[in-house]
Amino acid sequence: MLGVDSGGSGLRAALAPAGAPGEAVAVSGSQPVRTSARGIDAGHFLELLLPLVRELRERVAPEGEPPVAVAVGAAGMATLGDDLRATLPGALAAQGMTGPLALAADAVTAYTGALGVRPGAVVAVGTGMIALGTDLRDWRRADGWGHLLGDSGGGAWLGRAGLEAAYRAFDGRAGGSQALLAAAEERFGPLPGLPAQLYPRPDRAAVLASFAPDVARCAGEGDPTAAALLTGAASHVVDAVEAVLPGREGEVACTGGLLRLGTPLTEPVGEELARRLPGARVVPAAGDPLHGAVVLASALASGAQALPVDGRLLWCATSASGPGGVEI
């Protein structure tokens, strides 16, 4: 089984024996897949993926058959995946991979990586923030709208809120924090020069998120403004979980890089979940989105794929025999 995870930091692929996703062997590439007017560039995706697949097969099964099932999770798949959905079935079939194929949003592979193929809710908190839940009939999604329109409680949101408090202190306005002002100047230099550096950058969400650890550090050192921002981030995260958890009860897993902030964030998230969703059972995430892609491929191979197929968040083909030869 082949699982693939495509994101802003590059492409990762993993090969696992059928029925044993926990035994996957993974390789990584550092170049992200291009996007174009057609969305995610399928030709570039294949150009980056196929050498990784060859490397994996040489390492794991040099004399073996091609993968019997493939699952791809990609950032932007729901809105930018038309080229992949049109091209990949035939292209993979030409490489001998004619078995079931799933193309999923990275939120879906984050879900399957954390919970597997069962009902519940998963919230992924990194630079952005998105929650996904299912009762195995429909998907429920909350947020994930990017740092300008949403991603409330994520790293970019928290970093931006911390910088706003720093600017308030710089100006002498109410609601500022001298601790955050000092931290911001230590990281970015004099604050009057930051807007000119930040606004033109295409990676400004990541730049904003880089200040989130400073907010957590200031909160841990007793700054009340920073602590209130962490509590606010936790409230936003739980808002999203509340919106997607079927029946407001069941398993909830939290995943994503922002959790590395530790107790300044995880404690208020846990407290808010317990207060607002007493029927939720918080469980540790079993794995990351690449593991989720392998789990999804395993479910396809065994016929156990029970997640909702909506054509955007999750698109599945039972066979791939070439362009137009896909059974949905």
Secondary structure, DSSP 8 states (H G I E B T S, - for coil): -EEEEEETTEEEEEE--TT-GGG-EEEEESS---EETTEE-HHHHHHHHHHHHHHHHHHH-TTS---S-EEEEETTHHHH-HHHHHHHHHHHHHTT--S-EEEEEHHHHHHHHHH-SSSEEEEEESSSEEEEEE-SS-EEEEE---TTT--TTSHHHHHHHHHHHHHHHHHT-TT--HHHHHHHHHHHSSGGGHHHHHTT-TTHHHHHHTTHHHHHHHHHTT-HHHHHHHHHHHHHHHHHHHHHSGGG-EEEEEESGGGGG-HHHHHHHHHHHHHH-TTEEE------HHHHHHHHHHHHHHT---S---SSSEEEES-B-STT-B--
